[in-house]
Amino acid sequence: MKSETVTISMDESLDAMSLAYCVQTACRFTSRIHLTDGTRRINAKSIMGMMSLGIAMGDAIVVEAEGEDEEAAAAAMKEILEGKNGSV
């Protein structure tokens, strides 16, 4: 399992479109991907889960990926959530 702590710093607001992009990215991978905020753990491939997490700029969350492409999955999610991917 690959696990990394990420501080949310997306350039765009964390609206439904941004969260949907995160979900679409997670769905590209076969690994199971979860986000944890310390009290809740959600499936990053679920739009309802992403919306219920209520992440905001400056929040620290843990990205967990487990599976055959876990390294790439965790790296892609980290890149998006830290605002290093210009697509969001």
N, C-alpha and C positions, 0 to 999 in steps of 0.2 A: 504494500500500500504506500502511495505517495501522499504526503500531507504537508501543506504549507500554509502559514499564516499570511493573510493579505490585508492591506489597508485599502478600503474603498476610496478610489480617487479618480473615478471616471470623469471625463471632461463634460459629458452631457448629463442632464438630470436623470435620475433613476426612475424614469417613467415606464409604462408598459412596453413601449417599443424597445427600450434598452434592455429590459429584462427578457423580452422575447428573443432578442439577439443572443443573449447569454444562454438561453435554453437551446436555441438552434445550434450554437457552437457545441454545447455539451452533447447534444444528440448525434454529432458527427463521430463520436468515439464509442467504442464498444464497452469501455470501462464503466463501472458504476461511479458516479460523481456525486458527492454530497457537499453541502455547505453547512457549517456549524457556527452559530454566534455565541456559543457558551451555554445556552439553555435549550436551543432547538437545533435539530439536524434535519435538513430537507434534501430531497432529491433535486439536483440541479437540472434534471431533464423534465421537470414539472413546472409549468408556468404558474400554477396555483401555489405550489410550494415556494417558488421564488418570490411571488407577490406577498405571501404570508410572512416571509422572513423580515420584510420591512427594513432592508439595509439602506443606509444613508452614507453620504460623504463622511469620511473619517472613521467609519466603523471598522473594527478589526474582525475578520472572520477567518475560519479555517477551511481551506479547500482540500477535500480528500478524494483521491481517485484510486480505484482498485481494478486491475485487469491488465490485459495484454498491452494496452497502449496508455497506461496510467501516467507515464512521464510526460508524454505529449499532451494528454488531456489536462493535467494539472497546470502545465505551462501555458496552455491556451486560455484557460479560465483565469489564471493569474494576470495574464497580459490584458485581458478585457477589463477585469475588475480594477486594475490599477491604471486604466486609461491609456495604456501604451499601444492600443490597437485603434487606429483612426476610424474604424467602421462604426463605432458606437458614438 
